Amino acid sequence: MNVREVIHGQIAAGLANAKFPIETPEDLIAAFPAGASTTCKAGDLEVTAGEAGKLLTPADFPFKSAKAVADTIVERAGL
């Protein structure tokens, strides 16, 4: 798997127990197991949910699935 696939999978897994739709950035961060400190790692790349959340805009909400969150974050990060 490449870095994009690994990070995408970790984001989706981190939100596996979240209740969707998620309406706000604050609710999204709170949905991760360790909140903003939840960390995804692939090779030398390490990113926290808090850092990844900065890639999102209010127009991205609501999110209807963990896959949609992961798709948006990896796309915006240029992975």
C-alpha positions as CSV (number, residue, x, y, z in Angstrom):
1,M,0.0,0.0,0.0
2,N,1.1,3.5,-0.7
3,V,1.1,6.4,1.8
4,R,-2.2,7.7,0.6
5,E,-3.9,4.3,1.1
6,V,-2.4,3.8,4.6
7,I,-3.4,7.3,5.8
8,H,-6.9,6.9,4.2
9,G,-7.3,3.6,6.0
10,Q,-6.2,4.9,9.3
11,I,-8.5,7.9,9.1
12,A,-11.5,5.7,8.2
13,A,-10.6,3.2,11.0
14,G,-10.3,6.1,13.5
15,L,-13.9,7.1,12.7
16,A,-15.3,3.6,12.6
17,N,-17.4,4.2,15.7
18,A,-18.4,7.8,14.9
19,K,-22.1,8.7,14.4
20,F,-22.7,10.3,11.1
21,P,-23.6,12.8,9.8
22,I,-20.9,14.9,11.4
23,E,-22.0,18.5,11.3
24,T,-19.1,20.6,12.5
25,P,-15.2,20.6,12.7
26,E,-15.5,20.3,16.5
27,D,-17.7,17.2,16.3
28,L,-15.3,15.6,13.8
29,I,-12.3,16.1,16.0
30,A,-14.3,14.8,19.0
31,A,-15.2,11.7,17.0
32,F,-11.6,10.5,16.8
33,P,-10.5,8.1,19.6
34,A,-7.9,10.5,21.0
35,G,-9.5,13.7,19.7
36,A,-7.1,16.1,18.0
37,S,-4.1,14.0,19.3
38,T,-5.2,11.0,17.2
39,T,-2.2,10.2,15.0
40,C,-1.9,8.6,11.6
41,K,1.5,7.3,10.4
42,A,2.8,6.0,7.1
43,G,6.5,5.8,6.6
44,D,8.1,9.1,7.6
45,L,4.7,10.9,7.5
46,E,2.9,11.5,10.7
47,V,-0.2,13.7,11.0
48,T,-2.6,14.3,13.9
49,A,-6.4,14.7,13.5
50,G,-5.9,18.3,14.7
51,E,-3.5,19.0,11.8
52,A,-5.6,17.2,9.3
53,G,-8.7,19.1,10.4
54,K,-7.0,22.4,9.3
55,L,-7.3,21.2,5.7
56,L,-11.1,21.3,6.0
57,T,-13.5,24.2,5.5
58,P,-17.0,24.8,6.9
59,A,-18.3,24.1,3.3
60,D,-17.0,20.5,3.7
61,F,-19.7,19.7,6.3
62,P,-21.7,17.8,7.0
63,F,-19.8,14.6,6.4
64,K,-21.9,11.5,5.8
65,S,-19.3,8.8,6.2
66,A,-15.8,8.0,7.5
67,K,-14.8,7.4,3.8
68,A,-15.9,10.9,2.8
69,V,-13.7,12.4,5.6
70,A,-10.7,10.3,4.6
71,D,-11.2,11.1,0.9
72,T,-11.3,14.8,1.6
73,I,-8.3,14.9,3.9
74,V,-6.0,12.8,1.7
75,E,-7.0,14.8,-1.4
76,R,-6.4,18.2,0.3
77,A,-3.1,17.0,1.8
78,G,-1.9,16.1,-1.8
79,L,-1.3,12.5,-0.9
